[in-house]
């Protein structure tokens, strides 16, 4: 079993995010109750899928003809993941799961203002303020989770707080594990890779 989580579960700031975090904790802890049954419980966590109803892209595309974009804040950033990428990552996680872990894909970030420019450079911007419960930057791994977080090729894996050496050995059969630094946090602002305006335009063309 794989639960689909969201960035809102990391350092939640409202009740909705807290329920997402609760779901993550329940799924991870469920692995401790399976006994000898052939069941595995894991979580896949990523942000809004580009172009989905939860994404800002459809809103901006609808506003393109009006010549004005409504932006919550000029400094806002987000992670980028497409529908195909999210599906492939879920399948990859199902294959790799040992039970009790949270999988987080390594993604590129983008600036909301760059997204506006990629759609229409000449459009005017109206800043409307951050909505209740909305984060300035997406976070997928909190500092508190860094203690049990490992970097593996194209993703991070957050192991259960009671993970065993056996679990680590099983992962080492397939990947080179690297424990992240203490107080590590994975968010869209501090991310090392950003999409350029040109790259964003290429992405937009596919929608």
N, CA and C atoms as a LAMMPS dump frame, in Angstrom:
ITEM: TIMESTEP
0
ITEM: NUMBER OF ATOMS
621
ITEM: BOX BOUNDS ff ff ff
-5.0000000000000000e+02 5.0000000000000000e+02
-5.0000000000000000e+02 5.0000000000000000e+02
-5.0000000000000000e+02 5.0000000000000000e+02
ITEM: ATOMS id mol type element x y z
1 1 1 N 0.834 -1.194 0
2 1 2 C 0 0 0
3 1 3 C 0.866 1.24 0
4 2 1 N 0.505 2.201 -0.832
5 2 2 C 1.226 3.47 -0.89
6 2 3 C 0.228 4.602 -0.719
7 3 1 N 0.486 5.477 0.258
8 3 2 C -0.361 6.644 0.462
9 3 3 C 0.248 7.828 -0.271
10 4 1 N -0.582 8.591 -0.969
11 4 2 C -0.108 9.784 -1.654
12 4 3 C -0.226 10.97 -0.709
13 5 1 N 0.908 11.542 -0.369
14 5 2 C 0.948 12.663 0.555
15 5 3 C 1.181 13.964 -0.212
16 6 1 N 1.496 15.03 0.519
17 6 2 C 1.657 16.345 -0.085
18 6 3 C 2.65 17.163 0.732
19 7 1 N 3.129 18.252 0.139
20 7 2 C 4.05 19.136 0.85
21 7 3 C 3.416 19.705 2.12
22 8 1 N 2.102 19.77 2.16
23 8 2 C 1.404 20.334 3.316
24 8 3 C 1.626 19.512 4.587
25 9 1 N 2.054 18.243 4.42
26 9 2 C 2.294 17.378 5.575
27 9 3 C 3.607 17.713 6.275
28 10 1 N 4.481 18.435 5.597
29 10 2 C 5.773 18.808 6.168
30 10 3 C 5.641 20.16 6.864
31 11 1 N 5.901 20.186 8.154
32 11 2 C 5.74 21.406 8.965
33 11 3 C 4.386 22.063 8.708
34 12 1 N 3.282 21.364 8.969
35 12 2 C 1.946 21.888 8.668
36 12 3 C 1.646 23.188 9.404
37 13 1 N 0.916 24.079 8.726
38 13 2 C 0.568 25.362 9.335
39 13 3 C -0.937 25.513 9.537
40 14 1 N -1.708 24.507 9.129
41 14 2 C -3.153 24.551 9.376
42 14 3 C -3.678 23.138 9.617
43 15 1 N -4.952 23.013 9.906
44 15 2 C -5.543 21.722 10.231
45 15 3 C -5.472 20.755 9.055
46 16 1 N -5.666 21.286 7.844
47 16 2 C -5.6 20.432 6.65
48 16 3 C -4.231 19.773 6.535
49 17 1 N -3.168 20.572 6.718
50 17 2 C -1.818 20.015 6.668
51 17 3 C -1.575 19.033 7.792
52 18 1 N -2.142 19.321 8.959
53 18 2 C -1.975 18.432 10.112
54 18 3 C -2.618 17.067 9.856
55 19 1 N -3.754 17.05 9.155
56 19 2 C -4.395 15.768 8.834
57 19 3 C -3.558 14.986 7.834
58 20 1 N -2.873 15.706 6.94
59 20 2 C -1.975 15.045 5.989
60 20 3 C -0.798 14.409 6.729
61 21 1 N -0.25 15.155 7.692
62 21 2 C 0.852 14.627 8.494
63 21 3 C 0.395 13.422 9.304
64 22 1 N -0.814 13.514 9.848
65 22 2 C -1.377 12.398 10.62
66 22 3 C -1.505 11.158 9.747
67 23 1 N -1.936 11.355 8.505
68 23 2 C -2.043 10.243 7.556
69 23 3 C -0.681 9.601 7.313
70 24 1 N 0.346 10.439 7.141
71 24 2 C 1.71 9.923 6.929
72 24 3 C 2.146 9.072 8.116
73 25 1 N 1.928 9.595 9.32
74 25 2 C 2.357 8.897 10.533
75 25 3 C 1.619 7.567 10.707
76 26 1 N 0.321 7.574 10.411
77 26 2 C -0.479 6.348 10.533
78 26 3 C 0.007 5.285 9.56
79 27 1 N 0.293 5.7 8.324
80 27 2 C 0.732 4.743 7.312
81 27 3 C 2.099 4.161 7.648
82 28 1 N 3.013 5.028 8.075
83 28 2 C 4.351 4.559 8.413
84 28 3 C 4.301 3.607 9.614
85 29 1 N 3.539 3.972 10.639
86 29 2 C 3.459 3.135 11.844
87 29 3 C 2.697 1.836 11.597
88 30 1 N 1.847 1.807 10.567
89 30 2 C 1.084 0.591 10.256
90 30 3 C 2.004 -0.578 9.927
91 31 1 N 3.211 -0.268 9.473
92 31 2 C 4.163 -1.327 9.136
93 31 3 C 4.545 -2.143 10.368
94 32 1 N 4.395 -1.56 11.552
95 32 2 C 4.761 -2.26 12.798
96 32 3 C 3.711 -3.267 13.228
97 33 1 N 2.565 -3.291 12.556
98 33 2 C 1.469 -4.161 12.994
99 33 3 C 1.159 -5.292 12.015
100 34 1 N 1.928 -5.397 10.932
101 34 2 C 1.58 -6.389 9.893
102 34 3 C 1.942 -7.818 10.293
103 35 1 N 2.888 -7.941 11.235
104 35 2 C 3.286 -9.291 11.643
105 35 3 C 3.928 -10.061 10.499
106 36 1 N 3.433 -11.276 10.245
107 36 2 C 4 -12.115 9.187
108 36 3 C 3.276 -11.951 7.851
109 37 1 N 2.292 -11.064 7.829
110 37 2 C 1.561 -10.833 6.581
111 37 3 C 2.452 -10.147 5.547
112 38 1 N 2.219 -10.458 4.295
113 38 2 C 3.028 -9.868 3.217
114 38 3 C 2.45 -8.509 2.819
115 39 1 N 2.515 -7.578 3.76
116 39 2 C 2.004 -6.226 3.526
117 39 3 C 3.114 -5.21 3.737
118 40 1 N 3.122 -4.171 2.908
119 40 2 C 4.087 -3.085 3.05
120 40 3 C 3.339 -1.761 2.974
121 41 1 N 3.581 -0.898 3.944
122 41 2 C 2.945 0.413 3.986
123 41 3 C 4.014 1.494 3.794
124 42 1 N 3.851 2.324 2.786
125 42 2 C 4.785 3.409 2.532
126 42 3 C 4.032 4.655 2.087
127 43 1 N 4.759 5.773 2.046
128 43 2 C 4.168 7.057 1.672
129 43 3 C 5 7.69 0.556
130 44 1 N 4.318 8.296 -0.403
131 44 2 C 4.976 9.079 -1.447
132 44 3 C 4.532 10.526 -1.268
133 45 1 N 5.498 11.42 -1.141
134 45 2 C 5.183 12.832 -0.855
135 45 3 C 5.758 13.739 -1.948
136 46 1 N 4.891 14.522 -2.559
137 46 2 C 5.342 15.559 -3.498
138 46 3 C 4.334 16.702 -3.492
139 47 1 N 4.66 17.792 -4.169
140 47 2 C 3.806 18.98 -4.165
141 47 3 C 2.735 18.931 -5.236
142 48 1 N 2.204 20.108 -5.579
143 48 2 C 1.168 20.193 -6.605
144 48 3 C 1.7 19.749 -7.961
145 49 1 N 0.921 18.983 -8.665
146 49 2 C 1.289 18.551 -10.017
147 49 3 C 1.031 19.699 -10.986
148 50 1 N 2.033 20.036 -11.791
149 50 2 C 1.911 21.149 -12.731
150 50 3 C 0.747 20.925 -13.694
151 51 1 N -0.139 21.882 -13.768
152 51 2 C -1.275 21.784 -14.681
153 51 3 C -2.513 21.174 -14.06
154 52 1 N -2.404 20.651 -12.829
155 52 2 C -3.569 20.059 -12.167
156 52 3 C -4.447 21.157 -11.588
157 53 1 N -5.591 20.775 -11.022
158 53 2 C -6.499 21.764 -10.441
159 53 3 C -5.878 22.487 -9.249
160 54 1 N -4.924 21.837 -8.594
161 54 2 C -4.266 22.467 -7.458
162 54 3 C -3.1 23.353 -7.859
163 55 1 N -2.799 23.399 -9.151
164 55 2 C -1.682 24.177 -9.662
165 55 3 C -2.143 25.569 -10.085
166 56 1 N -1.209 26.508 -10.064
167 56 2 C -1.536 27.879 -10.467
168 56 3 C -1.539 28.035 -11.985
169 57 1 N -0.953 27.083 -12.701
170 57 2 C -0.837 27.197 -14.154
171 57 3 C -2.169 27.399 -14.869
172 58 1 N -3.215 26.588 -14.593
173 58 2 C -4.5 26.806 -15.28
174 58 3 C -5.069 28.199 -15.039
175 59 1 N -4.847 28.741 -13.843
176 59 2 C -5.34 30.083 -13.52
177 59 3 C -4.639 31.12 -14.385
178 60 1 N -3.309 31.015 -14.469
179 60 2 C -2.545 31.971 -15.27
180 60 3 C -2.882 31.868 -16.756
181 61 1 N -3.094 30.652 -17.232
182 61 2 C -3.432 30.48 -18.652
183 61 3 C -4.785 31.107 -18.971
184 62 1 N -5.717 31.022 -18.021
185 62 2 C -7.034 31.657 -18.208
186 62 3 C -6.928 33.177 -18.151
187 63 1 N -5.962 33.675 -17.384
188 63 2 C -5.788 35.117 -17.234
189 63 3 C -4.923 35.735 -18.346
190 64 1 N -4.314 34.878 -19.145
191 64 2 C -3.38 35.347 -20.173
192 64 3 C -4.011 36.383 -21.101
193 65 1 N -5.23 36.129 -21.558
194 65 2 C -5.894 37.029 -22.516
195 65 3 C -6.231 38.379 -21.878
196 66 1 N -6.461 38.391 -20.574
197 66 2 C -6.83 39.641 -19.906
198 66 3 C -5.636 40.585 -19.765
199 67 1 N -4.428 40.027 -19.884
200 67 2 C -3.231 40.857 -19.773
201 67 3 C -2.849 41.187 -18.348
202 68 1 N -3.443 40.461 -17.366
203 68 2 C -3.109 40.69 -15.963
204 68 3 C -3.14 39.372 -15.191
205 69 1 N -2.07 39.139 -14.425
206 69 2 C -1.997 37.952 -13.579
207 69 3 C -2.217 38.351 -12.117
208 70 1 N -2.979 37.544 -11.393
209 70 2 C -3.137 37.751 -9.953
210 70 3 C -2.141 36.847 -9.231
211 71 1 N -1.186 37.465 -8.564
212 71 2 C -0.11 36.742 -7.889
213 71 3 C -0.2 37.009 -6.396
214 72 1 N -0.064 35.96 -5.597
215 72 2 C -0.171 36.127 -4.147
216 72 3 C 1.025 36.89 -3.571
217 73 1 N 2.252 36.502 -3.988
218 73 2 C 3.448 37.176 -3.476
219 73 3 C 4.579 37.054 -4.502
220 74 1 N 5.334 38.125 -4.676
221 74 2 C 6.375 38.169 -5.708
222 74 3 C 7.533 37.204 -5.443
223 75 1 N 7.749 36.81 -4.19
224 75 2 C 8.882 35.946 -3.854
225 75 3 C 8.518 34.463 -3.755
226 76 1 N 7.285 34.121 -4.05
227 76 2 C 6.824 32.735 -3.885
228 76 3 C 7.521 31.775 -4.853
229 77 1 N 7.845 30.587 -4.357
230 77 2 C 8.458 29.548 -5.182
231 77 3 C 7.68 28.243 -5.02
232 78 1 N 7.831 27.366 -5.998
233 78 2 C 7.181 26.056 -5.957
234 78 3 C 8.083 25.007 -6.596
235 79 1 N 7.862 23.743 -6.216
236 79 2 C 8.514 22.623 -6.895
237 79 3 C 7.736 22.321 -8.174
238 80 1 N 8.407 21.707 -9.121
239 80 2 C 7.729 21.319 -10.36
240 80 3 C 7.755 19.809 -10.545
241 81 1 N 6.579 19.241 -10.787
242 81 2 C 6.474 17.832 -11.14
243 81 3 C 5.287 17.669 -12.073
244 82 1 N 5.482 16.901 -13.139
245 82 2 C 4.406 16.676 -14.105
246 82 3 C 3.599 15.449 -13.693
247 83 1 N 2.462 15.271 -14.334
248 83 2 C 1.617 14.111 -14.034
249 83 3 C 2.361 12.816 -14.345
250 84 1 N 3.034 12.768 -15.505
251 84 2 C 3.784 11.562 -15.875
252 84 3 C 4.903 11.266 -14.886
253 85 1 N 5.601 12.321 -14.453
254 85 2 C 6.693 12.138 -13.497
255 85 3 C 6.17 11.623 -12.161
256 86 1 N 5.038 12.139 -11.725
257 86 2 C 4.476 11.703 -10.444
258 86 3 C 4.036 10.241 -10.5
259 87 1 N 3.429 9.845 -11.617
260 87 2 C 2.991 8.448 -11.774
261 87 3 C 4.197 7.509 -11.783
262 88 1 N 5.235 7.873 -12.531
263 88 2 C 6.44 7.042 -12.601
264 88 3 C 7.101 6.92 -11.231
265 89 1 N 7.08 8.011 -10.474
266 89 2 C 7.717 7.972 -9.157
267 89 3 C 6.945 7.082 -8.188
268 90 1 N 5.619 7.108 -8.272
269 90 2 C 4.797 6.239 -7.427
270 90 3 C 5.096 4.767 -7.741
271 91 1 N 5.169 4.451 -9.035
272 91 2 C 5.469 3.071 -9.446
273 91 3 C 6.857 2.659 -8.966
274 92 1 N 7.828 3.561 -9.111
275 92 2 C 9.189 3.291 -8.643
276 92 3 C 9.197 3.015 -7.138
277 93 1 N 8.421 3.789 -6.404
278 93 2 C 8.365 3.632 -4.951
279 93 3 C 7.742 2.301 -4.55
280 94 1 N 6.725 1.876 -5.309
281 94 2 C 6.083 0.585 -5.037
282 94 3 C 7.088 -0.552 -5.202
283 95 1 N 7.936 -0.441 -6.218
284 95 2 C 8.948 -1.471 -6.48
285 95 3 C 10.007 -1.492 -5.379
286 96 1 N 10.402 -0.302 -4.904
287 96 2 C 11.507 -0.203 -3.958
288 96 3 C 11.102 -0.366 -2.502
289 97 1 N 9.855 -0.134 -2.181
290 97 2 C 9.445 -0.054 -0.782
291 97 3 C 9.787 -1.304 0.025
292 98 1 N 10.26 -1.054 1.24
293 98 2 C 10.52 -2.128 2.19
294 98 3 C 9.515 -2.062 3.328
295 99 1 N 8.805 -0.911 3.394
296 99 2 C 7.784 -0.728 4.41
297 99 3 C 8.19 0.278 5.47
298 100 1 N 7.306 1.251 5.74
299 100 2 C 7.55 2.206 6.804
300 100 3 C 8.354 3.422 6.407
301 101 1 N 8.515 3.682 5.11
302 101 2 C 9.296 4.827 4.679
303 101 3 C 8.454 5.85 3.919
304 102 1 N 9.023 7.048 3.777
305 102 2 C 8.404 8.111 2.98
306 102 3 C 9.346 8.438 1.834
307 103 1 N 8.85 8.364 0.616
308 103 2 C 9.645 8.659 -0.572
309 103 3 C 9.374 10.083 -1.041
310 104 1 N 10.443 10.811 -1.356
311 104 2 C 10.325 12.193 -1.829
312 104 3 C 11.181 12.358 -3.085
313 105 1 N 10.597 12.745 -4.213
314 105 2 C 11.389 12.906 -5.44
315 105 3 C 12.258 14.157 -5.389
316 106 1 N 13.401 14.113 -6.064
317 106 2 C 14.235 15.306 -6.211
318 106 3 C 13.716 16.093 -7.418
319 107 1 N 13.298 17.314 -7.177
320 107 2 C 12.632 18.113 -8.204
321 107 3 C 13.331 19.447 -8.41
322 108 1 N 12.994 20.106 -9.494
323 108 2 C 13.472 21.463 -9.748
324 108 3 C 12.424 22.451 -9.236
325 109 1 N 12.888 23.618 -8.833
326 109 2 C 11.994 24.671 -8.353
327 109 3 C 11.749 25.696 -9.455
328 110 1 N 10.747 26.522 -9.241
329 110 2 C 10.556 27.674 -10.124
330 110 3 C 9.959 28.825 -9.323
331 111 1 N 10.226 30.027 -9.805
332 111 2 C 9.676 31.224 -9.185
333 111 3 C 8.334 31.545 -9.839
334 112 1 N 7.354 31.88 -9.03
335 112 2 C 6.03 32.21 -9.551
336 112 3 C 6.117 33.353 -10.569
337 113 1 N 6.946 34.344 -10.297
338 113 2 C 7.094 35.464 -11.216
339 113 3 C 7.694 35.026 -12.549
340 114 1 N 8.599 34.035 -12.516
341 114 2 C 9.165 33.5 -13.76
342 114 3 C 8.106 32.761 -14.57
343 115 1 N 7.179 32.101 -13.873
344 115 2 C 6.092 31.412 -14.563
345 115 3 C 5.211 32.422 -15.303
346 116 1 N 4.958 33.548 -14.659
347 116 2 C 4.176 34.613 -15.3
348 116 3 C 4.878 35.105 -16.563
349 117 1 N 6.176 35.336 -16.453
350 117 2 C 6.952 35.821 -17.587
351 117 3 C 6.988 34.798 -18.721
352 118 1 N 7.01 33.523 -18.349
353 118 2 C 7.04 32.469 -19.362
354 118 3 C 5.738 32.416 -20.163
355 119 1 N 4.646 32.812 -19.532
356 119 2 C 3.337 32.806 -20.208
357 119 3 C 3.111 34.099 -20.98
358 120 1 N 3.406 35.227 -20.354
359 120 2 C 3.211 36.525 -21.005
360 120 3 C 4.083 37.57 -20.308
361 121 1 N 5.193 37.914 -20.939
362 121 2 C 6.139 38.848 -20.334
363 121 3 C 5.566 40.254 -20.166
364 122 1 N 4.604 40.616 -21.012
365 122 2 C 4.076 41.977 -21.013
366 122 3 C 2.866 42.155 -20.092
367 123 1 N 2.374 41.068 -19.529
368 123 2 C 1.177 41.157 -18.679
369 123 3 C 1.471 41.916 -17.389
370 124 1 N 0.482 42.606 -16.882
371 124 2 C 0.604 43.316 -15.612
372 124 3 C 0.392 42.341 -14.461
373 125 1 N 0.935 42.674 -13.315
374 125 2 C 0.838 41.809 -12.133
375 125 3 C 0.045 42.514 -11.036
376 126 1 N -0.947 41.833 -10.493
377 126 2 C -1.712 42.346 -9.361
378 126 3 C -1.454 41.421 -8.171
379 127 1 N -0.821 41.962 -7.138
380 127 2 C -0.501 41.161 -5.96
381 127 3 C -1.699 41.164 -5.006
382 128 1 N -2.18 39.959 -4.67
383 128 2 C -3.417 39.829 -3.901
384 128 3 C -3.184 39.301 -2.483
385 129 1 N -1.947 38.98 -2.137
386 129 2 C -1.651 38.514 -0.786
387 129 3 C -1.786 37.002 -0.632
388 130 1 N -1.019 36.455 0.287
389 130 2 C -1.029 35.01 0.527
390 130 3 C -2.351 34.598 1.162
391 131 1 N -2.92 33.526 0.665
392 131 2 C -4.199 33.037 1.185
393 131 3 C -4.008 32.312 2.52
394 132 1 N -5.041 32.23 3.336
395 132 2 C -4.933 31.527 4.627
396 132 3 C -4.471 30.084 4.433
397 133 1 N -3.446 29.68 5.169
398 133 2 C -2.946 28.312 5.084
399 133 3 C -1.981 28.062 3.951
400 134 1 N -1.694 29.097 3.16
401 134 2 C -0.785 28.931 2.02
402 134 3 C 0.646 29.231 2.449
403 135 1 N 1.576 28.43 1.965
404 135 2 C 2.978 28.626 2.299
405 135 3 C 3.673 29.453 1.218
406 136 1 N 4.668 30.231 1.626
407 136 2 C 5.463 31.006 0.678
408 136 3 C 6.279 30.068 -0.211
409 137 1 N 6.809 29.001 0.386
410 137 2 C 7.625 28.033 -0.338
411 137 3 C 7.183 26.619 0.035
412 138 1 N 7.188 25.737 -0.926
413 138 2 C 6.823 24.344 -0.653
414 138 3 C 7.953 23.65 0.098
415 139 1 N 7.594 22.853 1.091
416 139 2 C 8.577 22.06 1.837
417 139 3 C 8.179 20.594 1.775
418 140 1 N 9.133 19.748 1.422
419 140 2 C 8.862 18.313 1.315
420 140 3 C 9.537 17.497 2.409
421 141 1 N 10.599 18.046 3.005
422 141 2 C 11.266 17.371 4.124
423 141 3 C 11.596 18.433 5.175
424 142 1 N 11.135 18.222 6.382
425 142 2 C 11.377 19.185 7.456
426 142 3 C 12.706 18.89 8.156
427 143 1 N 13.18 19.844 8.935
428 143 2 C 14.413 19.644 9.691
429 143 3 C 14.295 18.472 10.649
430 144 1 N 13.137 18.308 11.253
431 144 2 C 12.944 17.22 12.218
432 144 3 C 13.047 15.85 11.568
433 145 1 N 12.767 15.781 10.261
434 145 2 C 12.829 14.502 9.549
435 145 3 C 14.222 14.198 9.001
436 146 1 N 15.124 15.184 9.061
437 146 2 C 16.446 15.017 8.455
438 146 3 C 17.278 13.931 9.12
439 147 1 N 17.013 13.664 10.392
440 147 2 C 17.782 12.652 11.127
441 147 3 C 17.714 11.285 10.471
442 148 1 N 16.555 10.976 9.883
443 148 2 C 16.358 9.65 9.275
444 148 3 C 16.222 9.722 7.753
445 149 1 N 16.74 10.804 7.157
446 149 2 C 16.596 10.991 5.714
447 149 3 C 17.886 10.646 4.989
448 150 1 N 17.721 9.932 3.869
449 150 2 C 18.865 9.528 3.056
450 150 3 C 18.65 9.964 1.611
451 151 1 N 19.75 10.348 0.978
452 151 2 C 19.711 10.735 -0.433
453 151 3 C 20.069 9.52 -1.274
454 152 1 N 19.216 9.226 -2.267
455 152 2 C 19.439 8.066 -3.138
456 152 3 C 19.141 8.477 -4.574
457 153 1 N 20.145 8.582 -5.409
458 153 2 C 20.012 8.93 -6.833
459 153 3 C 18.997 10.057 -7.061
460 154 1 N 17.817 9.742 -7.585
461 154 2 C 16.859 10.786 -7.956
462 154 3 C 15.772 11.032 -6.911
463 155 1 N 15.99 10.551 -5.691
464 155 2 C 14.974 10.773 -4.649
465 155 3 C 15.59 10.722 -3.26
466 156 1 N 14.791 11.149 -2.286
467 156 2 C 15.14 11.015 -0.874
468 156 3 C 14.218 9.967 -0.273
469 157 1 N 14.697 9.288 0.755
470 157 2 C 13.849 8.359 1.484
471 157 3 C 13.958 8.689 2.977
472 158 1 N 12.799 8.891 3.61
473 158 2 C 12.744 9.139 5.043
474 158 3 C 12.35 7.828 5.705
475 159 1 N 13.282 7.223 6.396
476 159 2 C 13.014 5.934 7.031
477 159 3 C 12.308 6.138 8.364
478 160 1 N 11.629 5.12 8.799
479 160 2 C 10.93 5.161 10.081
480 160 3 C 11.918 5.451 11.204
481 161 1 N 11.45 6.086 12.251
482 161 2 C 12.326 6.397 13.389
483 161 3 C 12.841 5.135 14.068
484 162 1 N 12.208 4 13.799
485 162 2 C 12.666 2.734 14.38
486 162 3 C 13.174 1.796 13.28
487 163 1 N 13.698 2.406 12.184
488 163 2 C 14.211 1.575 11.094
489 163 3 C 15.4 0.746 11.587
490 164 1 N 15.602 -0.396 10.936
491 164 2 C 16.648 -1.316 11.365
492 164 3 C 17.827 -1.3 10.394
493 165 1 N 18.946 -1.87 10.835
494 165 2 C 20.122 -2.01 9.976
495 165 3 C 19.801 -2.898 8.778
496 166 1 N 18.864 -3.821 8.971
497 166 2 C 18.454 -4.707 7.887
498 166 3 C 17.847 -3.904 6.735
499 167 1 N 17.037 -2.884 7.094
500 167 2 C 16.43 -2.033 6.07
501 167 3 C 17.497 -1.303 5.273
502 168 1 N 18.504 -0.767 5.962
503 168 2 C 19.588 -0.062 5.29
504 168 3 C 20.365 -0.988 4.367
505 169 1 N 20.608 -2.199 4.808
506 169 2 C 21.337 -3.164 3.984
507 169 3 C 20.558 -3.513 2.726
508 170 1 N 19.231 -3.604 2.844
509 170 2 C 18.404 -3.918 1.685
510 170 3 C 18.469 -2.797 0.648
511 171 1 N 18.489 -1.558 1.123
512 171 2 C 18.593 -0.425 0.202
513 171 3 C 19.974 -0.358 -0.44
514 172 1 N 20.994 -0.698 0.338
515 172 2 C 22.368 -0.64 -0.17
516 172 3 C 22.631 -1.663 -1.273
517 173 1 N 21.753 -2.661 -1.38
518 173 2 C 21.89 -3.641 -2.456
519 173 3 C 21.663 -2.98 -3.818
520 174 1 N 20.848 -1.929 -3.826
521 174 2 C 20.454 -1.294 -5.081
522 174 3 C 21.036 0.111 -5.268
523 175 1 N 21.252 0.835 -4.175
524 175 2 C 21.665 2.227 -4.298
525 175 3 C 22.755 2.587 -3.296
526 176 1 N 23.465 3.657 -3.624
527 176 2 C 24.424 4.225 -2.688
528 176 3 C 23.671 5.195 -1.778
529 177 1 N 23.623 4.868 -0.521
530 177 2 C 22.916 5.704 0.433
531 177 3 C 23.829 6.792 0.973
532 178 1 N 23.289 7.98 1.117
533 178 2 C 24.03 9.071 1.73
534 178 3 C 23.112 9.798 2.697
535 179 1 N 23.451 9.753 3.965
536 179 2 C 22.63 10.415 4.966
537 179 3 C 22.751 11.93 4.794
538 180 1 N 21.652 12.637 4.82
539 180 2 C 21.689 14.092 4.662
540 180 3 C 22.252 14.731 5.921
541 181 1 N 22.652 15.985 5.82
542 181 2 C 23.215 16.693 6.956
543 181 3 C 22.149 16.966 8.016
544 182 1 N 22.594 17.099 9.24
545 182 2 C 21.671 17.462 10.316
546 182 3 C 21.039 18.819 10.023
547 183 1 N 19.789 18.965 10.376
548 183 2 C 19.028 20.194 10.143
549 183 3 C 18.783 20.464 8.664
550 184 1 N 18.963 19.431 7.854
551 184 2 C 18.652 19.542 6.429
552 184 3 C 17.147 19.774 6.248
553 185 1 N 16.804 20.607 5.309
554 185 2 C 15.408 20.784 4.932
555 185 3 C 15.328 20.876 3.424
556 186 1 N 14.29 20.285 2.875
557 186 2 C 14.137 20.28 1.416
558 186 3 C 12.933 21.141 1.062
559 187 1 N 13.206 22.368 0.629
560 187 2 C 12.116 23.246 0.236
561 187 3 C 12.433 23.941 -1.082
562 188 1 N 11.415 24.503 -1.698
563 188 2 C 11.553 25.05 -3.044
564 188 3 C 12.412 26.306 -3.103
565 189 1 N 12.581 27.013 -1.983
566 189 2 C 13.426 28.208 -1.975
567 189 3 C 14.905 27.845 -1.949
568 190 1 N 15.282 26.915 -1.066
569 190 2 C 16.687 26.565 -0.882
570 190 3 C 17.17 25.496 -1.854
571 191 1 N 16.283 25.029 -2.71
572 191 2 C 16.646 24.019 -3.7
573 191 3 C 17.765 24.529 -4.612
574 192 1 N 18.692 23.645 -4.965
575 192 2 C 19.838 24.051 -5.781
576 192 3 C 19.482 24.214 -7.264
577 193 1 N 18.442 23.536 -7.721
578 193 2 C 18.091 23.58 -9.142
579 193 3 C 16.781 24.333 -9.377
580 194 1 N 16.849 25.327 -10.267
581 194 2 C 15.677 26.113 -10.638
582 194 3 C 15.436 26.014 -12.141
583 195 1 N 14.175 26.044 -12.529
584 195 2 C 13.816 26.074 -13.94
585 195 3 C 13.955 27.499 -14.463
586 196 1 N 14.519 27.642 -15.657
587 196 2 C 14.632 28.95 -16.279
588 196 3 C 13.306 29.311 -16.941
589 197 1 N 13.161 30.549 -17.355
590 197 2 C 11.942 30.975 -18.048
591 197 3 C 11.776 30.187 -19.343
592 198 1 N 12.881 29.943 -20.02
593 198 2 C 12.846 29.162 -21.27
594 198 3 C 12.357 27.746 -21.003
595 199 1 N 12.848 27.115 -19.949
596 199 2 C 12.423 25.754 -19.602
597 199 3 C 10.945 25.725 -19.218
598 200 1 N 10.5 26.756 -18.51
599 200 2 C 9.089 26.84 -18.13
600 200 3 C 8.203 26.959 -19.366
601 201 1 N 8.647 27.716 -20.367
602 201 2 C 7.878 27.845 -21.603
603 201 3 C 7.726 26.49 -22.306
604 202 1 N 8.782 25.701 -22.275
605 202 2 C 8.729 24.369 -22.897
606 202 3 C 7.736 23.47 -22.165
607 203 1 N 7.711 23.591 -20.845
608 203 2 C 6.779 22.804 -20.046
609 203 3 C 5.344 23.218 -20.329
610 204 1 N 5.119 24.53 -20.414
611 204 2 C 3.772 25.071 -20.644
612 204 3 C 3.218 24.609 -21.984
613 205 1 N 4.068 24.484 -22.98
614 205 2 C 3.619 24.059 -24.316
615 205 3 C 2.984 22.672 -24.31
616 206 1 N 3.313 21.867 -23.308
617 206 2 C 2.789 20.493 -23.256
618 206 3 C 1.403 20.442 -22.639
619 207 1 N 0.852 21.599 -22.198
620 207 2 C -0.477 21.624 -21.579
621 207 3 C -1.491 22.287 -22.501
